[in-house]
Amino acid sequence: MVNGQVAYAALTATELSRLTPENVGPMLDAWKHELPCRDADGVMLEYPWDLVERNGGAIAGDFAALGLGRLAARASSVAVVRPGGPALDQWDRVR
């Protein structure tokens, strides 16, 4: 569980057989009460832009974990450039 949401589920074949595209939401709610719950590390990505928003920090963390911390500072200062438009910095929101 991450912030009260199911992050992953280890299901038996029987539990998995009850799952259909139409009942994913209700099944996730049911599993919160039926199956053992554990806290999970990480964050839940609810929207595609959540992934983009966290990507720079994740890349910097990867560099740091690999012992390339001096390069991590460069990774967090990358700019996105729009054709015909100004560069975007870390504080701009893409809509």
Residue pairs with C-beta under 8 A, 6 or more apart in sequence:
1 7
1 32
1 37
1 38
1 39
1 40
2 39
2 40
2 41
2 42
2 43
2 44
3 44
5 44
6 28
6 31
6 32
7 40
7 42
7 44
8 40
9 15
9 28
9 31
9 35
11 19
15 31
15 35
18 27
19 27
43 50
43 54
45 51
45 54
49 94
52 94
56 75
56 76
56 78
56 90
57 76
59 72
59 75
59 76
60 72
60 73
60 75
60 76
61 72
63 69
63 71
63 72
63 75
64 72
76 90
77 90
79 87
79 88
79 89
80 87
80 88
80 94
81 87
81 88
82 88
88 94
